[in-house]
């Protein structure tokens, strides 16, 4: 903290800025500016089990994690649910296929833009102050999307909806680390990750049947898809009224007001002092937010590990969204299926997604934990991110195999089962790669992991925005075989990246300005509450 920083002194106050800034300990720019002094908590309240989200009852935690997972499912499903209706929108709005795909792509671009805004905002103002207003606006804006006859208005509002929906992918992951210790978070976070990938798979299945059987004619079926998503969003939105705040610094601030301000609020002149305190906090908060927004982009530019790993995840994610056009090209165009049955072909990818969770858990137990315990027995304590990569190496081999498989089995004289089955290894390798790589980045960049996860989310949403746009020309000019072969070759080119960092990761991290050095991070051995451990580990966010 700069020595020239203005300080607002309140009786019996202790600085909260130090604990907040520990979230950004590698960025000295955030250590400048005004310091907010809040009234000190009573010691017994600071460690009150009820006050700590990590010591809440399991039922309460399960309710929060279920809401977060369903929210993420709806947001990701909303991206792909319009894909079966894109041909109908092309005719209705009298536009081209590539322009019609903007309904999907601009939604994803909105998520990418929202990622760098709402994640740092939530770390200053708390989770619920982000969830509730953004979700309400996300719900309301479905009305103009469904009613408009202007395609320009349609895609602009879809972009805004994506922007407002982004907290479900970025802030929600932080909520899990707010309420669970590192020993507890595995299973609930696994279901959260599954929801993030099952949503895009469920979208074409649901949208396909709505596009085929919607009342009012096929050309306006996209309206019914939007109404359906609005119903889901509204139903989930009702649960947010009972969602408690989980971000510990915000809980501390609220408790400090209850404990200290009620005794001094009647003193002359204190109302003005309290207003001034909030004004100073707003300035400090926005200073932190502005400093945080640029950090994900900075990491992509300056750190090769973050850049290459994020590009690999983005390639796989981009191919997933390209398949939302490629699957109908094969199954509707070549096999002659209608929109509903064509959407069911994504069940192959969905099965692969489901199979990835148990294998990821087994891989974590046999590859990571055993090796880490062996290192600790030898006296080597702390971070071992490379231990999370063996399964990623396997997935890097499986992914291009699945892409070649789909490319060269999508013929009318080949049974439909074979191209559908190719989705199983693709779905498995995709989620396995995400779990391993995000775990690697979270541990390798422990002090800046939220920004690191935001970097990965930003880049993969940009890839998901662009890939569907070149699908029509690519598949139309090259055919499914050679277009799919190009995608498979790209996966082959990126396949050595996990092996590269598994072998040379420690050496590369040692040269990084932002990576955590091996041996400097230790995970807590028990779930007993400790405020310093809590705030540090809350930064690990696989968003």
PyMOL commands that set and color helices and strands:
alter all, ss='L'
color gray80, all
select helices_A, chain A and resi 17-24+28-31+43-46+53-55+58-80+83-92+97-100+102-125+128-140+142-147+151-168+171-179+185-213+218-242+248-264+270-293+295-302+304-331+339-344+347-377+385-388+390-407+416-444+446-494+496-510+531-537
alter helices_A, ss='H'
color red, helices_A
select strands_A, chain A and resi 7-8+13-15+35-39
alter strands_A, ss='S'
color yellow, strands_A
deselect
rebuild
show_as cartoon
